[in-house]
Amino acid sequence: MENEISVVDSRERSRYEALDGDGNLMGFVDYKLYPGVIAFLHAETLPEYRGGGVAGTIAEKSLDDARALGLRVKPACPFYQEYLEEHPEYADLVKRAGE
């Protein structure tokens, strides 16, 4: 299926991965876990999948997981910084300086 996107937490690689219906990698975000915090370091969508909502789908799943796990979020990646600015429903997750 062309538009199918599934997102999995590939813990052994410390990244969330977006896969198409055939299991092909579409994009990913690298992260680092700290006590009570997840830092999103680098998001990338493979060129052939850009413009199809892959990065946003990864961000939504990873942020929902962070919330479910009670983690604060450190958006070290420019994409996540912008995504969080555009999606205030996740503002409560952001780790502020000094926290």
Phi and psi restraints in degrees (range 20) as a CNS / XPLOR table:
assign (resid 1 and name C) (resid 2 and name N)
       (resid 2 and name CA) (resid 2 and name C) 1.0 -67.1 20.0 2
assign (resid 2 and name N) (resid 2 and name CA)
       (resid 2 and name C) (resid 3 and name N) 1.0 -39.8 20.0 2
assign (resid 2 and name C) (resid 3 and name N)
       (resid 3 and name CA) (resid 3 and name C) 1.0 -97.1 20.0 2
assign (resid 3 and name N) (resid 3 and name CA)
       (resid 3 and name C) (resid 4 and name N) 1.0 2.3 20.0 2
assign (resid 3 and name C) (resid 4 and name N)
       (resid 4 and name CA) (resid 4 and name C) 1.0 -74.1 20.0 2
assign (resid 4 and name N) (resid 4 and name CA)
       (resid 4 and name C) (resid 5 and name N) 1.0 128.4 20.0 2
assign (resid 4 and name C) (resid 5 and name N)
       (resid 5 and name CA) (resid 5 and name C) 1.0 -130.4 20.0 2
assign (resid 5 and name N) (resid 5 and name CA)
       (resid 5 and name C) (resid 6 and name N) 1.0 121.7 20.0 2
assign (resid 5 and name C) (resid 6 and name N)
       (resid 6 and name CA) (resid 6 and name C) 1.0 -116.2 20.0 2
assign (resid 6 and name N) (resid 6 and name CA)
       (resid 6 and name C) (resid 7 and name N) 1.0 143.0 20.0 2
assign (resid 6 and name C) (resid 7 and name N)
       (resid 7 and name CA) (resid 7 and name C) 1.0 -118.1 20.0 2
assign (resid 7 and name N) (resid 7 and name CA)
       (resid 7 and name C) (resid 8 and name N) 1.0 128.8 20.0 2
assign (resid 7 and name C) (resid 8 and name N)
       (resid 8 and name CA) (resid 8 and name C) 1.0 -126.2 20.0 2
assign (resid 8 and name N) (resid 8 and name CA)
       (resid 8 and name C) (resid 9 and name N) 1.0 147.7 20.0 2
assign (resid 8 and name C) (resid 9 and name N)
       (resid 9 and name CA) (resid 9 and name C) 1.0 -88.0 20.0 2
assign (resid 9 and name N) (resid 9 and name CA)
       (resid 9 and name C) (resid 10 and name N) 1.0 105.7 20.0 2
assign (resid 9 and name C) (resid 10 and name N)
       (resid 10 and name CA) (resid 10 and name C) 1.0 -89.7 20.0 2
assign (resid 10 and name N) (resid 10 and name CA)
       (resid 10 and name C) (resid 11 and name N) 1.0 79.0 20.0 2
assign (resid 10 and name C) (resid 11 and name N)
       (resid 11 and name CA) (resid 11 and name C) 1.0 -57.6 20.0 2
assign (resid 11 and name N) (resid 11 and name CA)
       (resid 11 and name C) (resid 12 and name N) 1.0 -36.2 20.0 2
assign (resid 11 and name C) (resid 12 and name N)
       (resid 12 and name CA) (resid 12 and name C) 1.0 -66.2 20.0 2
assign (resid 12 and name N) (resid 12 and name CA)
       (resid 12 and name C) (resid 13 and name N) 1.0 -20.3 20.0 2
assign (resid 12 and name C) (resid 13 and name N)
       (resid 13 and name CA) (resid 13 and name C) 1.0 -104.7 20.0 2
assign (resid 13 and name N) (resid 13 and name CA)
       (resid 13 and name C) (resid 14 and name N) 1.0 -2.7 20.0 2
assign (resid 13 and name C) (resid 14 and name N)
       (resid 14 and name CA) (resid 14 and name C) 1.0 53.6 20.0 2
assign (resid 14 and name N) (resid 14 and name CA)
       (resid 14 and name C) (resid 15 and name N) 1.0 50.7 20.0 2
assign (resid 14 and name C) (resid 15 and name N)
       (resid 15 and name CA) (resid 15 and name C) 1.0 -157.3 20.0 2
assign (resid 15 and name N) (resid 15 and name CA)
       (resid 15 and name C) (resid 16 and name N) 1.0 152.6 20.0 2
assign (resid 15 and name C) (resid 16 and name N)
       (resid 16 and name CA) (resid 16 and name C) 1.0 -90.2 20.0 2
assign (resid 16 and name N) (resid 16 and name CA)
       (resid 16 and name C) (resid 17 and name N) 1.0 137.9 20.0 2
assign (resid 16 and name C) (resid 17 and name N)
       (resid 17 and name CA) (resid 17 and name C) 1.0 -123.5 20.0 2
assign (resid 17 and name N) (resid 17 and name CA)
       (resid 17 and name C) (resid 18 and name N) 1.0 138.1 20.0 2
assign (resid 17 and name C) (resid 18 and name N)
       (resid 18 and name CA) (resid 18 and name C) 1.0 -99.9 20.0 2
assign (resid 18 and name N) (resid 18 and name CA)
       (resid 18 and name C) (resid 19 and name N) 1.0 130.5 20.0 2
assign (resid 18 and name C) (resid 19 and name N)
       (resid 19 and name CA) (resid 19 and name C) 1.0 -123.1 20.0 2
assign (resid 19 and name N) (resid 19 and name CA)
       (resid 19 and name C) (resid 20 and name N) 1.0 145.1 20.0 2
assign (resid 19 and name C) (resid 20 and name N)
       (resid 20 and name CA) (resid 20 and name C) 1.0 -83.6 20.0 2
assign (resid 20 and name N) (resid 20 and name CA)
       (resid 20 and name C) (resid 21 and name N) 1.0 -178.1 20.0 2
assign (resid 20 and name C) (resid 21 and name N)
       (resid 21 and name CA) (resid 21 and name C) 1.0 -60.7 20.0 2
assign (resid 21 and name N) (resid 21 and name CA)
       (resid 21 and name C) (resid 22 and name N) 1.0 -21.9 20.0 2
assign (resid 21 and name C) (resid 22 and name N)
       (resid 22 and name CA) (resid 22 and name C) 1.0 -95.1 20.0 2
assign (resid 22 and name N) (resid 22 and name CA)
       (resid 22 and name C) (resid 23 and name N) 1.0 2.3 20.0 2
assign (resid 22 and name C) (resid 23 and name N)
       (resid 23 and name CA) (resid 23 and name C) 1.0 86.7 20.0 2
assign (resid 23 and name N) (resid 23 and name CA)
       (resid 23 and name C) (resid 24 and name N) 1.0 10.4 20.0 2
assign (resid 23 and name C) (resid 24 and name N)
       (resid 24 and name CA) (resid 24 and name C) 1.0 -78.5 20.0 2
assign (resid 24 and name N) (resid 24 and name CA)
       (resid 24 and name C) (resid 25 and name N) 1.0 138.6 20.0 2
assign (resid 24 and name C) (resid 25 and name N)
       (resid 25 and name CA) (resid 25 and name C) 1.0 -66.7 20.0 2
assign (resid 25 and name N) (resid 25 and name CA)
       (resid 25 and name C) (resid 26 and name N) 1.0 127.8 20.0 2
assign (resid 25 and name C) (resid 26 and name N)
       (resid 26 and name CA) (resid 26 and name C) 1.0 -106.0 20.0 2
assign (resid 26 and name N) (resid 26 and name CA)
       (resid 26 and name C) (resid 27 and name N) 1.0 -32.4 20.0 2
assign (resid 26 and name C) (resid 27 and name N)
       (resid 27 and name CA) (resid 27 and name C) 1.0 -179.0 20.0 2
assign (resid 27 and name N) (resid 27 and name CA)
       (resid 27 and name C) (resid 28 and name N) 1.0 174.8 20.0 2
assign (resid 27 and name C) (resid 28 and name N)
       (resid 28 and name CA) (resid 28 and name C) 1.0 -160.8 20.0 2
assign (resid 28 and name N) (resid 28 and name CA)
       (resid 28 and name C) (resid 29 and name N) 1.0 164.8 20.0 2
assign (resid 28 and name C) (resid 29 and name N)
       (resid 29 and name CA) (resid 29 and name C) 1.0 -134.2 20.0 2
assign (resid 29 and name N) (resid 29 and name CA)
       (resid 29 and name C) (resid 30 and name N) 1.0 126.3 20.0 2
assign (resid 29 and name C) (resid 30 and name N)
       (resid 30 and name CA) (resid 30 and name C) 1.0 -80.3 20.0 2
assign (resid 30 and name N) (resid 30 and name CA)
       (resid 30 and name C) (resid 31 and name N) 1.0 143.5 20.0 2
assign (resid 30 and name C) (resid 31 and name N)
       (resid 31 and name CA) (resid 31 and name C) 1.0 -139.2 20.0 2
assign (resid 31 and name N) (resid 31 and name CA)
       (resid 31 and name C) (resid 32 and name N) 1.0 164.3 20.0 2
assign (resid 31 and name C) (resid 32 and name N)
       (resid 32 and name CA) (resid 32 and name C) 1.0 -132.3 20.0 2
assign (resid 32 and name N) (resid 32 and name CA)
       (resid 32 and name C) (resid 33 and name N) 1.0 131.3 20.0 2
assign (resid 32 and name C) (resid 33 and name N)
       (resid 33 and name CA) (resid 33 and name C) 1.0 -94.1 20.0 2
assign (resid 33 and name N) (resid 33 and name CA)
       (resid 33 and name C) (resid 34 and name N) 1.0 135.4 20.0 2
assign (resid 33 and name C) (resid 34 and name N)
       (resid 34 and name CA) (resid 34 and name C) 1.0 -125.1 20.0 2
assign (resid 34 and name N) (resid 34 and name CA)
       (resid 34 and name C) (resid 35 and name N) 1.0 166.7 20.0 2
assign (resid 34 and name C) (resid 35 and name N)
       (resid 35 and name CA) (resid 35 and name C) 1.0 -56.9 20.0 2
assign (resid 35 and name N) (resid 35 and name CA)
       (resid 35 and name C) (resid 36 and name N) 1.0 112.9 20.0 2
assign (resid 35 and name C) (resid 36 and name N)
       (resid 36 and name CA) (resid 36 and name C) 1.0 77.6 20.0 2
assign (resid 36 and name N) (resid 36 and name CA)
       (resid 36 and name C) (resid 37 and name N) 1.0 2.6 20.0 2
assign (resid 36 and name C) (resid 37 and name N)
       (resid 37 and name CA) (resid 37 and name C) 1.0 -138.6 20.0 2
assign (resid 37 and name N) (resid 37 and name CA)
       (resid 37 and name C) (resid 38 and name N) 1.0 142.1 20.0 2
assign (resid 37 and name C) (resid 38 and name N)
       (resid 38 and name CA) (resid 38 and name C) 1.0 -119.9 20.0 2
assign (resid 38 and name N) (resid 38 and name CA)
       (resid 38 and name C) (resid 39 and name N) 1.0 126.8 20.0 2
assign (resid 38 and name C) (resid 39 and name N)
       (resid 39 and name CA) (resid 39 and name C) 1.0 -103.9 20.0 2
assign (resid 39 and name N) (resid 39 and name CA)
       (resid 39 and name C) (resid 40 and name N) 1.0 123.5 20.0 2
assign (resid 39 and name C) (resid 40 and name N)
       (resid 40 and name CA) (resid 40 and name C) 1.0 -92.1 20.0 2
assign (resid 40 and name N) (resid 40 and name CA)
       (resid 40 and name C) (resid 41 and name N) 1.0 117.7 20.0 2
assign (resid 40 and name C) (resid 41 and name N)
       (resid 41 and name CA) (resid 41 and name C) 1.0 -98.3 20.0 2
assign (resid 41 and name N) (resid 41 and name CA)
       (resid 41 and name C) (resid 42 and name N) 1.0 -42.3 20.0 2
assign (resid 41 and name C) (resid 42 and name N)
       (resid 42 and name CA) (resid 42 and name C) 1.0 -156.6 20.0 2
assign (resid 42 and name N) (resid 42 and name CA)
       (resid 42 and name C) (resid 43 and name N) 1.0 121.6 20.0 2
assign (resid 42 and name C) (resid 43 and name N)
       (resid 43 and name CA) (resid 43 and name C) 1.0 -109.5 20.0 2
assign (resid 43 and name N) (resid 43 and name CA)
       (resid 43 and name C) (resid 44 and name N) 1.0 139.9 20.0 2
assign (resid 43 and name C) (resid 44 and name N)
       (resid 44 and name CA) (resid 44 and name C) 1.0 -147.6 20.0 2
assign (resid 44 and name N) (resid 44 and name CA)
       (resid 44 and name C) (resid 45 and name N) 1.0 135.6 20.0 2
assign (resid 44 and name C) (resid 45 and name N)
       (resid 45 and name CA) (resid 45 and name C) 1.0 -110.4 20.0 2
assign (resid 45 and name N) (resid 45 and name CA)
       (resid 45 and name C) (resid 46 and name N) 1.0 130.8 20.0 2
assign (resid 45 and name C) (resid 46 and name N)
       (resid 46 and name CA) (resid 46 and name C) 1.0 -61.2 20.0 2
assign (resid 46 and name N) (resid 46 and name CA)
       (resid 46 and name C) (resid 47 and name N) 1.0 142.9 20.0 2
assign (resid 46 and name C) (resid 47 and name N)
       (resid 47 and name CA) (resid 47 and name C) 1.0 -50.3 20.0 2
assign (resid 47 and name N) (resid 47 and name CA)
       (resid 47 and name C) (resid 48 and name N) 1.0 -41.1 20.0 2
assign (resid 47 and name C) (resid 48 and name N)
       (resid 48 and name CA) (resid 48 and name C) 1.0 -70.8 20.0 2
assign (resid 48 and name N) (resid 48 and name CA)
       (resid 48 and name C) (resid 49 and name N) 1.0 -9.9 20.0 2
assign (resid 48 and name C) (resid 49 and name N)
       (resid 49 and name CA) (resid 49 and name C) 1.0 -111.4 20.0 2
assign (resid 49 and name N) (resid 49 and name CA)
       (resid 49 and name C) (resid 50 and name N) 1.0 0.2 20.0 2
assign (resid 49 and name C) (resid 50 and name N)
       (resid 50 and name CA) (resid 50 and name C) 1.0 -64.5 20.0 2
assign (resid 50 and name N) (resid 50 and name CA)
       (resid 50 and name C) (resid 51 and name N) 1.0 145.2 20.0 2
assign (resid 50 and name C) (resid 51 and name N)
       (resid 51 and name CA) (resid 51 and name C) 1.0 85.4 20.0 2
assign (resid 51 and name N) (resid 51 and name CA)
       (resid 51 and name C) (resid 52 and name N) 1.0 3.9 20.0 2
assign (resid 51 and name C) (resid 52 and name N)
       (resid 52 and name CA) (resid 52 and name C) 1.0 -107.6 20.0 2
assign (resid 52 and name N) (resid 52 and name CA)
       (resid 52 and name C) (resid 53 and name N) 1.0 11.4 20.0 2
assign (resid 52 and name C) (resid 53 and name N)
       (resid 53 and name CA) (resid 53 and name C) 1.0 83.5 20.0 2
assign (resid 53 and name N) (resid 53 and name CA)
       (resid 53 and name C) (resid 54 and name N) 1.0 13.3 20.0 2
assign (resid 53 and name C) (resid 54 and name N)
       (resid 54 and name CA) (resid 54 and name C) 1.0 -62.8 20.0 2
assign (resid 54 and name N) (resid 54 and name CA)
       (resid 54 and name C) (resid 55 and name N) 1.0 -51.8 20.0 2
assign (resid 54 and name C) (resid 55 and name N)
       (resid 55 and name CA) (resid 55 and name C) 1.0 -61.7 20.0 2
assign (resid 55 and name N) (resid 55 and name CA)
       (resid 55 and name C) (resid 56 and name N) 1.0 -41.8 20.0 2
assign (resid 55 and name C) (resid 56 and name N)
       (resid 56 and name CA) (resid 56 and name C) 1.0 -63.7 20.0 2
assign (resid 56 and name N) (resid 56 and name CA)
       (resid 56 and name C) (resid 57 and name N) 1.0 -37.2 20.0 2
assign (resid 56 and name C) (resid 57 and name N)
       (resid 57 and name CA) (resid 57 and name C) 1.0 -66.3 20.0 2
assign (resid 57 and name N) (resid 57 and name CA)
       (resid 57 and name C) (resid 58 and name N) 1.0 -40.7 20.0 2
assign (resid 57 and name C) (resid 58 and name N)
       (resid 58 and name CA) (resid 58 and name C) 1.0 -63.4 20.0 2
assign (resid 58 and name N) (resid 58 and name CA)
       (resid 58 and name C) (resid 59 and name N) 1.0 -45.8 20.0 2
assign (resid 58 and name C) (resid 59 and name N)
       (resid 59 and name CA) (resid 59 and name C) 1.0 -60.1 20.0 2
assign (resid 59 and name N) (resid 59 and name CA)
       (resid 59 and name C) (resid 60 and name N) 1.0 -46.4 20.0 2
assign (resid 59 and name C) (resid 60 and name N)
       (resid 60 and name CA) (resid 60 and name C) 1.0 -59.7 20.0 2
assign (resid 60 and name N) (resid 60 and name CA)
       (resid 60 and name C) (resid 61 and name N) 1.0 -48.1 20.0 2
assign (resid 60 and name C) (resid 61 and name N)
       (resid 61 and name CA) (resid 61 and name C) 1.0 -64.1 20.0 2
assign (resid 61 and name N) (resid 61 and name CA)
       (resid 61 and name C) (resid 62 and name N) 1.0 -45.1 20.0 2
assign (resid 61 and name C) (resid 62 and name N)
       (resid 62 and name CA) (resid 62 and name C) 1.0 -67.1 20.0 2
assign (resid 62 and name N) (resid 62 and name CA)
       (resid 62 and name C) (resid 63 and name N) 1.0 -37.5 20.0 2
assign (resid 62 and name C) (resid 63 and name N)
       (resid 63 and name CA) (resid 63 and name C) 1.0 -72.4 20.0 2
assign (resid 63 and name N) (resid 63 and name CA)
       (resid 63 and name C) (resid 64 and name N) 1.0 -37.7 20.0 2
assign (resid 63 and name C) (resid 64 and name N)
       (resid 64 and name CA) (resid 64 and name C) 1.0 -62.6 20.0 2
assign (resid 64 and name N) (resid 64 and name CA)
       (resid 64 and name C) (resid 65 and name N) 1.0 -40.8 20.0 2
assign (resid 64 and name C) (resid 65 and name N)
       (resid 65 and name CA) (resid 65 and name C) 1.0 -64.1 20.0 2
assign (resid 65 and name N) (resid 65 and name CA)
       (resid 65 and name C) (resid 66 and name N) 1.0 -43.0 20.0 2
assign (resid 65 and name C) (resid 66 and name N)
       (resid 66 and name CA) (resid 66 and name C) 1.0 -57.4 20.0 2
assign (resid 66 and name N) (resid 66 and name CA)
       (resid 66 and name C) (resid 67 and name N) 1.0 -44.7 20.0 2
assign (resid 66 and name C) (resid 67 and name N)
       (resid 67 and name CA) (resid 67 and name C) 1.0 -62.1 20.0 2
assign (resid 67 and name N) (resid 67 and name CA)
       (resid 67 and name C) (resid 68 and name N) 1.0 -46.1 20.0 2
assign (resid 67 and name C) (resid 68 and name N)
       (resid 68 and name CA) (resid 68 and name C) 1.0 -63.0 20.0 2
assign (resid 68 and name N) (resid 68 and name CA)
       (resid 68 and name C) (resid 69 and name N) 1.0 -31.8 20.0 2
assign (resid 68 and name C) (resid 69 and name N)
       (resid 69 and name CA) (resid 69 and name C) 1.0 -89.7 20.0 2
assign (resid 69 and name N) (resid 69 and name CA)
       (resid 69 and name C) (resid 70 and name N) 1.0 -1.4 20.0 2
assign (resid 69 and name C) (resid 70 and name N)
       (resid 70 and name CA) (resid 70 and name C) 1.0 72.9 20.0 2
assign (resid 70 and name N) (resid 70 and name CA)
       (resid 70 and name C) (resid 71 and name N) 1.0 27.0 20.0 2
assign (resid 70 and name C) (resid 71 and name N)
       (resid 71 and name CA) (resid 71 and name C) 1.0 -93.2 20.0 2
assign (resid 71 and name N) (resid 71 and name CA)
       (resid 71 and name C) (resid 72 and name N) 1.0 145.8 20.0 2
assign (resid 71 and name C) (resid 72 and name N)
       (resid 72 and name CA) (resid 72 and name C) 1.0 -84.7 20.0 2
assign (resid 72 and name N) (resid 72 and name CA)
       (resid 72 and name C) (resid 73 and name N) 1.0 158.3 20.0 2
assign (resid 72 and name C) (resid 73 and name N)
       (resid 73 and name CA) (resid 73 and name C) 1.0 -116.6 20.0 2
assign (resid 73 and name N) (resid 73 and name CA)
       (resid 73 and name C) (resid 74 and name N) 1.0 131.9 20.0 2
assign (resid 73 and name C) (resid 74 and name N)
       (resid 74 and name CA) (resid 74 and name C) 1.0 -112.1 20.0 2
assign (resid 74 and name N) (resid 74 and name CA)
       (resid 74 and name C) (resid 75 and name N) 1.0 106.7 20.0 2
assign (resid 74 and name C) (resid 75 and name N)
       (resid 75 and name CA) (resid 75 and name C) 1.0 -85.3 20.0 2
assign (resid 75 and name N) (resid 75 and name CA)
       (resid 75 and name C) (resid 76 and name N) 1.0 82.1 20.0 2
assign (resid 75 and name C) (resid 76 and name N)
       (resid 76 and name CA) (resid 76 and name C) 1.0 -76.9 20.0 2
assign (resid 76 and name N) (resid 76 and name CA)
       (resid 76 and name C) (resid 77 and name N) 1.0 -17.7 20.0 2
assign (resid 76 and name C) (resid 77 and name N)
       (resid 77 and name CA) (resid 77 and name C) 1.0 -90.4 20.0 2
assign (resid 77 and name N) (resid 77 and name CA)
       (resid 77 and name C) (resid 78 and name N) 1.0 133.9 20.0 2
assign (resid 77 and name C) (resid 78 and name N)
       (resid 78 and name CA) (resid 78 and name C) 1.0 -55.3 20.0 2
assign (resid 78 and name N) (resid 78 and name CA)
       (resid 78 and name C) (resid 79 and name N) 1.0 -36.9 20.0 2
assign (resid 78 and name C) (resid 79 and name N)
       (resid 79 and name CA) (resid 79 and name C) 1.0 -62.1 20.0 2
assign (resid 79 and name N) (resid 79 and name CA)
       (resid 79 and name C) (resid 80 and name N) 1.0 -44.8 20.0 2
assign (resid 79 and name C) (resid 80 and name N)
       (resid 80 and name CA) (resid 80 and name C) 1.0 -66.9 20.0 2
assign (resid 80 and name N) (resid 80 and name CA)
       (resid 80 and name C) (resid 81 and name N) 1.0 -36.2 20.0 2
assign (resid 80 and name C) (resid 81 and name N)
       (resid 81 and name CA) (resid 81 and name C) 1.0 -59.9 20.0 2
assign (resid 81 and name N) (resid 81 and name CA)
       (resid 81 and name C) (resid 82 and name N) 1.0 -46.9 20.0 2
assign (resid 81 and name C) (resid 82 and name N)
       (resid 82 and name CA) (resid 82 and name C) 1.0 -67.4 20.0 2
assign (resid 82 and name N) (resid 82 and name CA)
       (resid 82 and name C) (resid 83 and name N) 1.0 -42.8 20.0 2
assign (resid 82 and name C) (resid 83 and name N)
       (resid 83 and name CA) (resid 83 and name C) 1.0 -59.4 20.0 2
assign (resid 83 and name N) (resid 83 and name CA)
       (resid 83 and name C) (resid 84 and name N) 1.0 -44.0 20.0 2
assign (resid 83 and name C) (resid 84 and name N)
       (resid 84 and name CA) (resid 84 and name C) 1.0 -67.4 20.0 2
assign (resid 84 and name N) (resid 84 and name CA)
       (resid 84 and name C) (resid 85 and name N) 1.0 -33.6 20.0 2
assign (resid 84 and name C) (resid 85 and name N)
       (resid 85 and name CA) (resid 85 and name C) 1.0 -65.0 20.0 2
assign (resid 85 and name N) (resid 85 and name CA)
       (resid 85 and name C) (resid 86 and name N) 1.0 -36.3 20.0 2
assign (resid 85 and name C) (resid 86 and name N)
       (resid 86 and name CA) (resid 86 and name C) 1.0 -85.6 20.0 2
assign (resid 86 and name N) (resid 86 and name CA)
       (resid 86 and name C) (resid 87 and name N) 1.0 -10.5 20.0 2
assign (resid 86 and name C) (resid 87 and name N)
       (resid 87 and name CA) (resid 87 and name C) 1.0 -129.0 20.0 2
assign (resid 87 and name N) (resid 87 and name CA)
       (resid 87 and name C) (resid 88 and name N) 1.0 79.6 20.0 2
assign (resid 87 and name C) (resid 88 and name N)
       (resid 88 and name CA) (resid 88 and name C) 1.0 -62.8 20.0 2
assign (resid 88 and name N) (resid 88 and name CA)
       (resid 88 and name C) (resid 89 and name N) 1.0 -13.7 20.0 2
assign (resid 88 and name C) (resid 89 and name N)
       (resid 89 and name CA) (resid 89 and name C) 1.0 -65.6 20.0 2
assign (resid 89 and name N) (resid 89 and name CA)
       (resid 89 and name C) (resid 90 and name N) 1.0 -13.1 20.0 2
assign (resid 89 and name C) (resid 90 and name N)
       (resid 90 and name CA) (resid 90 and name C) 1.0 -105.8 20.0 2
assign (resid 90 and name N) (resid 90 and name CA)
       (resid 90 and name C) (resid 91 and name N) 1.0 3.3 20.0 2
assign (resid 90 and name C) (resid 91 and name N)
       (resid 91 and name CA) (resid 91 and name C) 1.0 -57.5 20.0 2
assign (resid 91 and name N) (resid 91 and name CA)
       (resid 91 and name C) (resid 92 and name N) 1.0 -32.5 20.0 2
assign (resid 91 and name C) (resid 92 and name N)
       (resid 92 and name CA) (resid 92 and name C) 1.0 -67.0 20.0 2
assign (resid 92 and name N) (resid 92 and name CA)
       (resid 92 and name C) (resid 93 and name N) 1.0 -15.5 20.0 2
assign (resid 92 and name C) (resid 93 and name N)
       (resid 93 and name CA) (resid 93 and name C) 1.0 -85.1 20.0 2
assign (resid 93 and name N) (resid 93 and name CA)
       (resid 93 and name C) (resid 94 and name N) 1.0 -19.4 20.0 2
assign (resid 93 and name C) (resid 94 and name N)
       (resid 94 and name CA) (resid 94 and name C) 1.0 -72.7 20.0 2
assign (resid 94 and name N) (resid 94 and name CA)
       (resid 94 and name C) (resid 95 and name N) 1.0 128.0 20.0 2
assign (resid 94 and name C) (resid 95 and name N)
       (resid 95 and name CA) (resid 95 and name C) 1.0 -78.5 20.0 2
assign (resid 95 and name N) (resid 95 and name CA)
       (resid 95 and name C) (resid 96 and name N) 1.0 120.4 20.0 2
assign (resid 95 and name C) (resid 96 and name N)
       (resid 96 and name CA) (resid 96 and name C) 1.0 -89.2 20.0 2
assign (resid 96 and name N) (resid 96 and name CA)
       (resid 96 and name C) (resid 97 and name N) 1.0 155.7 20.0 2
assign (resid 96 and name C) (resid 97 and name N)
       (resid 97 and name CA) (resid 97 and name C) 1.0 -55.1 20.0 2
assign (resid 97 and name N) (resid 97 and name CA)
       (resid 97 and name C) (resid 98 and name N) 1.0 136.2 20.0 2
assign (resid 97 and name C) (resid 98 and name N)
       (resid 98 and name CA) (resid 98 and name C) 1.0 90.2 20.0 2
assign (resid 98 and name N) (resid 98 and name CA)
       (resid 98 and name C) (resid 99 and name N) 1.0 -7.8 20.0 2
